[in-house]
Amino acid sequence: MDNIKENFNSETKAITFLFKALFFCLHLAIMTEFFNTPKFRIGLKFVFFIWFAIPYLKTIKNRYYTYWTFSILLLMFLLYSFVADYQNGHEHIAFLYGMSCVILVLKMSFLYSPLYYPRVSWWEYDFRYKDDLKISIQCEGNEYKARLTDLRRQAGCVAAFEELKIGEEIVVNTEASNEKILLRAVVMTRRKDVIGRPIIYGVQFKFDNKRNKTRYKQLVKMWKSEKHNKKKMKFANV
C-alpha cells in the first residue's frame, strides 16, 4: 500500500509541476511575442492568461469536468499560435507554443484516470443501461453493496453510499455470468457531487502478485462484456 501511496503522491507532484511549466512557457511565449511586435491585443492576451490560470487551477483542484473544456480550447489556441508564428518566421515563439502543447497533452494524460475524472454516463437516464457493474465491497469486516462505474489504467471508480477513508484498503467483489472475482484496492480519491447520490471513490487496484494481475484482466473482460450486453439490450428494445 505504501508503494501505491508513493506513486500517487509522485503523480500529484508531477501534475502540479506540469501546470506551472505550462503557464511559464505560455506566458513566456506571449511576452516574447509582445517584445517582438508590441501591440495592445498581445498585452491584453498576456493579462487574460494570467487571470485564466486561477480558474483553470480551480478546475483541477476541485476536479470539475469543465477542466476538459478549458483544456481542449487551450490546446486549440496553442496549436493555432504555433502554426501562425511558425509560418510568420517566428520559430523561437513557435517553439515555446509547441512546448506548451506537449506539456498540456502530458498533463491531460495524467488526469485521464478514474482517480481524478471518472467517466459518467450523463446522457443515460435509464439505470438499466448505464455503464456500470454491480459489486460489493468488503472493508473492516463489513460488506456493502456498490457499483463499479469506471475501469481504466489499473484503477476504478466505486460508487457507494457508505463512508470510506482515504488510504483505506478494500476488497472489490464482482460476480457476473456465474463468474466471481475478488480484487484488493486502496481508496485514493473521493468526491460527492449531489446530495442523495452515492459517494464516488477513486480506487487503485493492488498488483502484489501475478494472480491479482490475472484477476484484473478477468475484471476488464467482464466489464467490457457487461457494457456490450447492455448496449445490445438497449437497442433491442428500441
C-alpha positions as CSV (number, residue, x, y, z in Angstrom):
1,M,0.0,0.0,0.0
2,D,3.0,2.3,0.7
3,N,4.1,2.0,-2.9
4,I,0.7,2.9,-4.2
5,K,0.6,6.0,-2.0
6,E,4.1,7.0,-3.0
7,N,3.2,6.6,-6.7
8,F,0.0,8.6,-6.3
9,N,1.9,11.4,-4.4
10,S,4.6,11.4,-7.1
11,E,1.9,11.7,-9.8
12,T,0.2,14.6,-7.9
13,K,3.5,16.4,-7.7
14,A,4.1,15.8,-11.4
15,I,0.7,17.3,-12.3
16,T,1.5,20.4,-10.2
17,F,4.9,20.8,-11.9
18,L,3.3,20.4,-15.3
19,F,0.7,23.0,-14.5
20,K,3.4,25.5,-13.5
21,A,5.6,24.6,-16.5
22,L,2.6,25.0,-18.9
23,F,1.8,28.6,-17.8
24,F,5.5,29.5,-17.6
25,C,6.0,28.5,-21.3
26,L,2.7,30.1,-22.3
27,H,3.4,33.5,-20.5
28,L,7.0,33.5,-21.8
29,A,5.7,32.9,-25.4
30,I,3.3,35.8,-25.2
31,M,5.9,38.1,-23.6
32,T,8.4,37.3,-26.3
33,E,5.7,37.9,-28.9
34,F,4.9,41.3,-27.3
35,F,8.6,42.4,-27.2
36,N,9.0,41.2,-30.8
37,T,5.9,43.2,-32.1
38,P,4.4,45.4,-29.3
39,K,0.7,45.5,-29.8
40,F,-2.2,46.2,-27.4
41,R,-4.0,42.9,-28.3
42,I,-0.9,40.9,-27.3
43,G,-0.7,42.7,-24.0
44,L,-4.4,42.0,-23.4
45,K,-3.8,38.4,-24.2
46,F,-1.0,38.3,-21.6
47,V,-3.3,39.7,-18.9
48,F,-6.1,37.3,-19.9
49,F,-3.9,34.2,-19.5
50,I,-2.5,35.5,-16.1
51,W,-6.2,35.7,-15.0
52,F,-7.1,32.4,-16.7
53,A,-4.5,30.4,-14.7
54,I,-6.6,30.8,-11.5
55,P,-10.0,29.3,-12.6
56,Y,-8.1,26.7,-14.6
57,L,-6.2,25.6,-11.5
58,K,-9.5,25.6,-9.6
59,T,-11.0,23.0,-12.1
60,I,-8.1,20.7,-11.3
61,K,-8.1,21.1,-7.5
62,N,-11.9,20.5,-7.3
63,R,-11.9,18.1,-10.2
64,Y,-14.6,20.0,-12.1
65,Y,-15.3,18.4,-15.6
66,T,-15.0,21.9,-17.1
67,Y,-11.3,21.2,-16.9
68,W,-11.6,19.2,-20.1
69,T,-13.5,22.0,-21.9
70,F,-10.8,24.5,-20.9
71,S,-8.0,22.2,-21.8
72,I,-9.4,21.5,-25.3
73,L,-9.9,25.2,-26.0
74,L,-6.5,26.0,-24.7
75,L,-4.9,23.2,-26.8
76,M,-6.7,24.6,-29.9
77,F,-5.3,28.1,-29.1
78,L,-1.8,26.8,-28.6
79,L,-1.8,24.8,-31.9
80,Y,-3.1,27.8,-33.8
81,S,-0.5,30.1,-32.3
82,F,2.2,27.5,-33.0
83,V,1.3,27.3,-36.7
84,A,0.8,31.1,-37.1
85,D,4.1,32.0,-35.5
86,Y,6.0,29.3,-37.5
87,Q,4.5,30.5,-40.8
88,N,5.4,34.1,-39.9
89,G,9.0,33.1,-39.3
90,H,9.0,33.4,-35.5
91,E,10.4,30.0,-34.8
92,H,11.6,30.9,-31.3
93,I,8.0,31.8,-30.3
94,A,6.5,28.8,-32.1
95,F,8.9,26.6,-30.1
96,L,7.5,27.9,-26.8
97,Y,3.9,27.4,-28.0
98,G,4.9,23.9,-29.2
99,M,6.4,23.1,-25.7
100,S,3.2,24.3,-24.1
101,C,1.2,21.9,-26.3
102,V,3.4,19.0,-25.3
103,I,3.2,19.8,-21.6
104,L,-0.6,20.3,-21.8
105,V,-1.1,16.9,-23.5
106,L,1.1,15.2,-21.0
107,K,-0.8,16.8,-18.1
108,M,-4.1,15.7,-19.7
109,S,-2.8,12.1,-20.0
110,F,-2.0,12.1,-16.2
111,L,-5.5,13.3,-15.3
112,Y,-7.3,10.9,-17.7
113,S,-7.9,8.4,-14.9
114,P,-10.8,7.2,-12.7
115,L,-8.8,8.6,-9.8
116,Y,-9.4,12.1,-11.0
117,Y,-12.1,12.3,-13.6
118,P,-14.2,9.1,-13.7
119,R,-16.3,8.5,-16.8
120,V,-20.0,9.1,-16.1
121,S,-22.9,8.2,-18.5
122,W,-24.6,11.6,-18.1
123,W,-26.7,11.1,-21.2
124,E,-28.1,7.7,-20.0
125,Y,-31.2,8.3,-17.9
126,D,-32.3,4.7,-17.6
127,F,-30.2,2.9,-14.9
128,R,-30.6,-0.4,-16.7
129,Y,-28.3,0.7,-19.5
130,K,-25.7,2.7,-17.5
131,D,-22.1,1.7,-17.9
132,D,-21.6,0.1,-14.5
133,L,-21.2,-3.2,-12.8
134,K,-22.9,-4.4,-9.6
135,I,-20.3,-5.2,-7.0
136,S,-19.9,-5.5,-3.2
137,I,-17.0,-4.1,-1.2
138,Q,-15.6,-5.5,2.0
139,C,-14.0,-3.2,4.5
140,E,-13.0,-3.9,8.1
141,G,-15.2,-7.0,8.3
142,N,-18.2,-5.2,6.8
143,E,-19.7,-5.8,3.3
144,Y,-21.6,-3.1,1.3
145,K,-23.4,-3.0,-2.0
146,A,-21.8,-0.7,-4.6
147,R,-21.3,-0.2,-8.3
148,L,-18.2,-0.1,-10.4
149,T,-18.7,2.9,-12.8
150,D,-15.3,3.2,-14.5
151,L,-12.4,0.9,-15.1
152,R,-9.2,2.2,-16.7
153,R,-5.4,2.3,-16.3
154,Q,-5.4,-0.3,-13.5
155,A,-7.8,1.9,-11.4
156,G,-11.5,2.0,-10.9
157,C,-14.4,4.1,-9.7
158,V,-16.6,2.8,-7.0
159,A,-20.0,4.4,-6.2
160,A,-21.2,3.6,-2.7
161,F,-23.3,5.3,0.0
162,E,-21.0,4.2,2.8
163,E,-18.3,6.4,4.2
164,L,-14.8,5.2,3.3
165,K,-11.5,6.8,4.4
166,I,-8.8,7.9,2.0
167,G,-6.0,5.3,2.1
168,E,-8.3,2.6,3.3
169,E,-7.9,-0.9,1.8
170,I,-11.0,-2.6,0.5
171,V,-11.8,-5.8,-1.3
172,V,-13.9,-5.5,-4.5
173,N,-16.1,-8.5,-5.0
174,T,-17.6,-8.8,-8.5
175,E,-19.9,-11.5,-9.7
176,A,-21.5,-11.7,-13.2
177,S,-22.2,-14.5,-15.6
178,N,-21.5,-17.1,-12.9
179,E,-18.0,-15.7,-12.6
180,K,-16.7,-14.3,-9.3
181,I,-13.6,-12.1,-9.0
182,L,-12.0,-10.7,-5.8
183,L,-9.5,-7.8,-6.0
184,R,-7.9,-5.7,-3.4
185,A,-7.8,-2.0,-3.9
186,V,-6.9,1.2,-2.0
187,V,-9.2,4.2,-1.8
188,M,-7.2,7.2,-3.3
189,T,-9.8,9.9,-4.0
190,R,-13.3,10.8,-3.1
191,R,-16.0,13.1,-4.5
192,K,-19.6,13.8,-3.6
193,D,-21.3,15.8,-6.3
194,V,-25.0,15.7,-5.4
195,I,-26.8,15.2,-2.1
196,G,-28.7,11.9,-2.0
197,R,-26.4,10.3,-4.7
198,P,-23.6,7.8,-3.9
199,I,-20.1,8.9,-3.0
200,I,-17.6,8.4,-5.8
201,Y,-14.4,6.8,-4.8
202,G,-11.3,6.5,-7.0
203,V,-9.6,3.2,-6.2
204,Q,-6.2,1.9,-7.2
205,F,-6.0,-1.9,-7.6
206,K,-3.2,-3.8,-5.9
207,F,-0.9,-6.0,-8.0
208,D,1.4,-7.5,-5.5
209,N,1.3,-10.9,-7.2
210,K,0.6,-12.5,-10.6
211,R,-2.8,-13.8,-9.5
212,N,-4.1,-10.3,-8.9
213,K,-2.9,-9.2,-12.4
214,T,-4.8,-12.2,-13.9
215,R,-7.9,-11.3,-11.9
216,Y,-7.7,-7.7,-13.1
217,K,-7.6,-8.8,-16.7
218,Q,-10.7,-11.0,-16.0
219,L,-12.4,-8.0,-14.5
220,V,-11.7,-5.9,-17.5
221,K,-13.1,-8.6,-19.7
222,M,-16.2,-8.9,-17.6
223,W,-16.6,-5.1,-17.6
224,K,-16.4,-4.9,-21.4
225,S,-18.8,-7.8,-21.8
226,E,-21.3,-6.2,-19.5
227,K,-21.2,-2.9,-21.4
228,H,-21.6,-4.8,-24.7
229,N,-24.6,-6.7,-23.3
230,K,-26.3,-3.6,-22.1
231,K,-25.9,-1.9,-25.5
232,K,-27.4,-4.9,-27.2
233,M,-30.3,-4.9,-24.7
234,K,-30.9,-1.2,-25.2
235,F,-31.1,-1.3,-29.0
236,A,-33.1,-4.5,-28.9
237,N,-35.8,-2.6,-27.0
238,V,-36.0,0.3,-29.5
